[in-house]
Amino acid sequence: MTVLSGHDLPRDGEALQGAALHARLDKAWADAPGFWGWLTTTDHKKIGKRYIVTAFVFLCLGGVLALAMRMQLSGPEKALMTPDRYNQLFTMHGTTMMFLFAVPVMEAMAIYLVPLMIGTRNISFPRLNAFSYWMYLAGGTLLWVAFLLNIGPDAGWFAYTPLSGPQFSPGKRTDIWAQMITFTEVAALAVAVELVATILKQRAPGMTLARMPLFVWTMLVVALMVIFSMPSVALASGLLISDRLIGTHFYNQYEHGDPLLWQHLFWFFGHPEVYIIFLPGAGFVSHITETFTRRPVFAYPAMVLALVTVGLLAFGVWVHHMFATGLPRTGYAFYTAATMAVSIPAGIQIFCWIATIWDGRPVFKVPFLYVFAFIITFVIGGLSGVMQASVPIDLQVHDTYFIVAHFHYVLIGGAVFPLLGAITYWFPKVTGRMMDEGLGKIAFWMVFLGFQLAFFPMHFLGMWGMPRRVYTYPTGMGWDEMNMLASMGSFVVAAAFLLFIINAANSARRGAIAGPNPWDAAGLEWATSSPPPSYNFAHIPVVTSRTPLWDNRNHLPVMTGLRVDERELLLTSVMDAIPDVREPSALPSIWPLWAALSTTAMFISSIFTPWAVVIGTFPIAAALIAWFWPKTPPSPEPVIE
């Protein structure tokens, strides 16, 4: 046990342990009771769970839209909906899945898990964390309320100009879409900043960069990618709003603007976003594989370098989305090479996981089954992705269902399958109970086989010439049978997700009691109770290896000396996680909610009048002043070893 000395204040240590220590920490870290505590909480676990639940609500809503589209396309010349409604459906489906589910749910998992994995008591900037959730919820609510009022966006989730410009999209549909982008980017950027600060400065003593869990590495790379890529789409949507609402001409070629500027800005974000979604899935796979093969992941340094390389190369491939736009051919070779090169570090990760499984002692539980589904599906999607690096092939299949098949294989295979495995794996940590293994296996096989049935036929549809983004097709094109198979598969997938949700809801109430570490895993998140207390750890753990719970089965070393009467965190050095200073953690507050409500009012009002931006700054400023008003908190204390 390492002790941090300091002023004569109540601290954890030899004189304060057991029930007395837990009681003091509970009092210091607990939220206010009732609904007020729910509104004001800054506990990363509670906010992470809200994010996850909200993201899955949006997943279900987006899935219902997908089922409606597949019903429309299950046969030729169906008239279940109008072309306008279909345009709204596929725009809402793509927007919901990409902006309201895929990125937020991955960041939500990090909000919950990263502080536990690195052995700290809360995330950095916890009030900003609460603010980010309210902004995310407001943006999603705005989009779906507009859709229910029949003013949902209809220009595609990518909103290409000039189609989304004022001359071709009158009304407020595209304005609402563009403003929703602003909401989600504010939320995503806030979480990214929190994660970078938490990972770099709050790791447990001894957790050097070379000992960080692989999921923490993936989220560090992802957070930096968010910081560097998402301002691009925020700028793009801001310029679009300016064109539509105040008469600028950034995308108007007749006034010296350029419609292709939108595609450059959007895809400079859009392709890194694919890896922002995929890389957390890779982190999930690493932890699940390690636990269920009973050995550390093979070639840890190669895995870390592969993660960083993917993050860097992701910024050099955006133009492969634009091969069909008539750009100068001299640049195509570079983007072709970059697209092919990014498959190399992804392949290294695949081979490292296979080597880990080969050299381990696999235990085939439900989370581990999703690893196999991920490897099979993602490899298929990756191979079809490399095909798109070839300009001639891309020109032939760019606007066909081959692309629909490809990106669903990459995103569902590379992100959703690992996510389902991760939820099953960490479910006992969150709830204290185990998910039902039998129902879990049934849901797994349904979603895996149903997915192949739904999306593999789309490869053939694309090669046979079926264009995407069409609401119907004529008889006699040879597409009828494959579309019927795809529609049948989509309903199997929907049934599988329903069974997964039922299993989770039932297990949360009646599942078997899990215990602190039911999988015999190696990470620090399993060193505390399940579910964790409000303060996460009674004593801050000390890390001596990459697999601390396997290497310290009898006694995990800890560090003491943090205050128990105030919320206090231990900050450590960036490289070697050497104790640096003690830092107070923000108390619960209502002002993040008020700041989010003020910002929401300003964003929505600005759709109707630009004066809202001016007037709306005053309530936002008032909320921020109250948020940051000094309340004489304890100042950071230097650590004295």
Phi, psi and omega in degrees: 000123176264135185246133172265118178273172181171209181292163182281078181235158180294118184226158174287150182167199182300325184275352182220099181218179174064217186297323180296319179295314180299322179296317179295316181292321177302316181295321183287325188255354183287152174276165174296150181289156171077200185295327179297318177296325178295321181286327190258358187300147171237016178289122184299330182290317180293317179292321176299318179295322177298314178304313184297312181297316180297318179298321179288330173298315178294326175300316180295319179296315177296326177293322177298320177297321179297319178297319179297319178294320180292327174297318178297324184263005183292341178210166183286148171056034175284153183229047180287340180207164179279161175303321180297316180295322178297318178300320176296319182297311185286333174292314179295320179299308181296317180296315180297313183293319185277316187263333185251349178239298195299305180290312181300322183290327177290318176294327178296317177300322179291320178303317181286314194271323189301312178301324178291319182293330182258004171078040177238172189264343177197168179280157173294149178050060186296331178289323175297326177298315177297317178301319182298322180294314182297324178293319177298314180297319181295318179296316178294321179295318178303312183298314186283328174296319177299318180297317179294336177270009179065028171236033177288156181296151184220015184256017182089153181291347180263342172051050181301137169273152006276000181303322181272001181282175185295331184284336182246348179228073178291168181088194187253005184300307182289329176300317179295317178300312183296322180287328174300322176302318180299315178303308186291327179288323175301314180296314183295318179294322178299313180296321180299316179297317179300316183293318179299313180297318181296313184293319185281333188237356184238016179292148179300149179307134180092346179277079177294170177301330180281355178245003182294141173301148184296327176295324177294320175300314181298320182286332173295314178296315181297316181298319177293323176296320178299315182298324184270340185257322188289333171302334179295312181287330175296320176296316181301313181292326177295319177294323178295317178298320178298316178300320187278326190255331183234010168081022172285177186222043181299326183249012182262107184293338180283348177239034176069018169272189183210116177299330180289343174302322177301312183296320178298312180294318184292314184281341171296332169272319193295323180280318169306329179300325178303318181279334171299327178278321185285318188299319174301324175300321176297322176295318176302313183299320180298315182290318180295317180297316179301314184293317188267001168252353178061037174206151177298153180300135181296137172056059179308313179300321179294323178296315180296314179297324178295318179299313181295320181295317176301316180299323180285312183293336181300336180275359182247016186234008188296332185288345178291350169279353189237019180299333184266011184264358179085025176291162178303132186292338185297334180274349185297324184299321180297313184287331172297314180296318180295321179295320177290323183294326183293341177286341182292305177296328175297319177295323178300317179297318179301313182293326177294319177294318179297319179295322178297316179295317182298321185267357183261194178238081190298140172241116192270072172271170185304314180302324182288330177297323178294334175297316179293320177299320178298310184299313183296310186289319182292325178296318177299313179295323178294321179295318178291334176290319177298326176301324182290346175292338177279118183301314180299319179294317181298320180298330182281323188248004190304313184255036180241176179289351173299321179291322177300316177298315183300307187286336173288324176296321181288313187282316179284315178293321184273343184233311187288317177300311175299326179296316178297320176296320181293319179296318176297320183291313183266002178305315178295332177291322183282319188253341186082006181227157181268144171285150181294123185291320182295309177298325179297320180289322177298314179298321180300308183295326178294315183288324181291310181288322178297322178297314180298320179294325183284321192248337179296321177300337181294334174301315180292318178302319179294316180291337176272003170100009180285119180285151174276169178064029173248144186269347175201177181207154184282160174290150174090007179273351182083014183257356191297309187295316181294323177293323177295317177299316180298319180293320177298317179298323181297324178287328174295317178298317179299318178296323179294317178295322177298316178295321178299315181293319177298317179299315181295315181296317180291319181292328179297334180262322190235005182293164178297142179297134190271318190085170184298321187221072187291337181266359188054052181275171188256349189274160183295334182299338180268005181274353178246176185291164178239117353289159183291153174289173183299333182260005177068296185230133175295320174233142178290124182289157174248131187257133179238358181199177177284341181236072190298322183283338174280326184270349178227058185295326185271328183204114176273119180297147182226166176240135180242170177122003176274151181293149178247353178262352178225160175282112185226138179245157174256122175262142182233170182289155188294313187279307191251002179055047175272134181308133186243287180220162169270141185227129175293146177255139187299143177281163174304149184204146175276345188290329172301321177294316179296321178297319178294318179296320178295317179294321178299314179299319180292315181298313183291318180295328182293343175295333186254334177207132179293341178297340179299329180295322179287308183293323184291344180292335184289309176295328177295315179299320179297317179296319181291323177298315178296322179301314187259007182300130183300133178235032181046057176287162175296135181281155178301138181251137176294141179280130178249114184279000000 
